[in-house]
């Protein structure tokens, strides 16, 4: 079910943290990259209409907020962070120089206590698309159909880290955006999330079980593993300094890789 969102007369922003990163909406003016604070990205949402079937649902990405992680008994106090190195941050993992994927590909499963985390400790990299006013209604209808099976719309703050080359139109849009205390551009944007209380949410789920489902799953939109692989690669390339790598996605992709006999 989709909650009501007032469509702005001066255009609309839409955040992508899953398939929208590699398969954008067909009508958008430009996109920016950045992060969402206080969330983890997990493949804990069933998909019976895109990457699975009603008989054999696949797994697709959703976000889980730190507030939900802390307040609901279904989540154990230990949160597994799939990371590179010894920091306790989910995405702030790289040094100031780019990291070669060939040089650093060991993934550590670090366990931290949810109760000790703040929103700044959890960051999900993604994109935000700006939809011009004349396309808002059409794109909202398109996205409502695309993001079904448990997803609902919400508004959330998106912290911008990079913008495209400026044109007069892009500069006009960005000039209206506020900045946070650090001087970064921020967007209050529409986003589709499969929250923990929707019928298609299956978390928490062991990563090995999720990988087993993804390895062989398929639906009208294609193989479940293809969806995971595309998201992992797209997220990896969002930041030139490799800070955007999501080590949950990296680990899940390794575990879910189809065996030769499955090909």
N, C-alpha and C positions, 0 to 999 in steps of 0.2 A: 504494500500500500504506500502511496506517495503522499507525503505531507504537502500542505499548500505553501508555495513560495511566491512572494510578490515579485513580478517581473519588472525590473527597472526600465524606465524610459530611455536611459542613456546607455543601454547595453547590459551585458551579463557576463560574469566570469564563471567558469566551470573548472573544478579541480579534477585532475586525473592522477590516480595512484596505481591503477591496474592496466586494463587493456586500452584505456584512453591515452596512455602514454605512447603506445606504438600504433594505435588506430584512432586518430583524432576524430572529432565530429567533422562532418563534411564542410560546414560553413563556419569559419572562424577567421578573424582578422590577423591575429598573431598569438603566440604563446610565450610564457615566461617559465623559468624553472625555479624551484625553491623547496621549502620544507614545511611540514605540519608538525607542530610540537605537541607532545603529550599523547602520542598514539604509537601502536605497533601495527605492522602490516602482517596479516596471516592468511593462509589459504583455508579458512574455517567456514566458508560459505558454500553451501551446496549449489550445484548448477545442473538443473534438469532440462534447460531450454537452450543452452549454448554449448557447453563443454561436457555435457553428459545427457542422460535421458531420465525420465521419471523412474524407470526400472533400475538404472545404474547412474545415479547422480555423480557428476564430477566435483571438483573442488576449484573455487575461484577466490580471488583476493577480496578481503574486506579490511576494515580498520577496527581496532579495539582501543578504546580510550583508557588512559591511566585511571580515571575515575571509576570506570567499570571494573578494571583489574583489581582495584583496591576495595571496592564496596560489595562485590558479589562473591559468595562462598564457593561458586563453581571453579574459581581460579585459585590455585594453590599460591602460597606466598612466594614461592620460588619462581622467578621468571627466567626462562632460558634466552640468552642473547647470543646469537650466532655472529661472532666477531673475529676480526683479525687483530691480534695484539692483546694488550692487557688492560685497555681502558674499559670502563663500564658504560659506554655509550653505544647506542645501536647503529648510528650512522656517522658520528664524528670520529672516524677511525684513521684517517690518513694524515701524513705529515703535510707540510706546505708544498712539497714537490709531488709530482705524479708518481703513482705506484704501479710498477709493471705487474700485470696479472700473472705473468710467467714466473716472476721473481718471488711474489708473495701470494701463495694460494692456499696456505694452511688455515683451516677454520677451527677456532676454538669455541666450544659450547660453554659459555660462561653463565653461571647461575647467580642471580642477585635477588635480594628481597624486594618485592614490590613496594612494601611499606616504606622503604628507604629512598624511593625514587621521587624525583620531581619532574614536572613537565619538560624541563630543559634536558633531562636525561634521555628522553625518547623523541627521536626525530625521524620522520618518514619523508623521503625525497619524492617529489612528483612534479607535475606541471599544472599550469592554469591557463586556460584558453579564454581569450576575450571574444565574445560574440557581439557583433554590431547590432544596434537596435532593430534594424529591419529584418534580422534573422532570428531574433530571440524566441518568438513563439514557435517557429518551425523547429528550431533546435531543441527547445524544451520538449516538444512532442516526440521528436526523434529519440532523445535521451530517455524519456519515460518508458518507451517501448524497449529500448536496448538494455536499460538497467532494471530489469524485472526480477522476479524470483527472490523476493525478500528485501530488496534495496529500497531505501526511502531517502528523501532529500533533507539536507541539513545545511546550516550556514556555519562556516568555520574560518578561522584566521589562517592565511597562507603567507609565509615569509619569503619574499622574492630574493633570489640570489643572482639571477642573470636575466637580461632582457635582450631582445633582438636589436639589430641595427635600427636606429631611430628613423622613422619617416614623420612628416608633420602630423599624420593621423595618430600614429603610435605615441608620439610625444604628447599630443593633446590628451589622450586617455591616461597615460602615466602621470601627467601633471596633476590630475585630480586625486591621485592615490595618497593616503596618509603614510607617514613614516613612524616607526617605533622609536623607543628611546635610544637605540643604537644607530638610528639614521637609516635603517633598512626599509624599503618599500613593503607594505603589507596590504593584503587584499582580504576583504570579508567576502568569501565566495561560496557559491552553491557546490555541494558535494553529495554524491550518492554513497551511502554506507549501509551494509547489512548489519544492523545492530544486534546485540547479543540476545534480544528478546524476539527476534523474528524466527519464524518456523524453520528457515533454512540454515540457521546458524548451528554449527556442530562443535564449536570449540569449548574447552581446550581439547586438542587432538594431538597425539604423539606425531612427530614429524615423519617417523617411519610409516605410520598408517596412512597419513596424507599422501606420502610419496607412492605407496602401493596403489592407491586409487588413481592418482594422476598418471601413473605409468601406462595403464591400459585403457583409461577412460577416453571417450569420444562422444561428440554430440553434433547437432546441426551446424555449429560454427567450426568444427574441426577437432583435432586431437587435443586432449587436455594438456599433454606434455608440451605441445607446441605453444599453447597459451602461456604456460609457465616460463618456457625458454625465452619467448619474445619479451615478456615483462622483465625478466632478469637481465637480459642484454640491454634493454632500453634504459632501465634504471642505472645500470653500470655506466652508461654513456651520458648521463645527465650533467655530470660535473667533470671538467678536465683534470682536476686534482684527485680524482678517484674517491672523493668523500661521499659520493652518492651510493656506493656499493652497499647492498643490503645482504648481510651474511646469512640471514634466514633464507632468503631467496636463493643465494648461492648454494647453500647446503641442500635445500630441498631439490634444486635442479640436479645436483649430483646424485642424490638418492633416487630420484624418480626417472632417471635416464633409462629409456627402454633397453632391455637386453636384446642381444642380436636375434634371439629366437622370436622376440616380439615384433621385429621389423618386417 
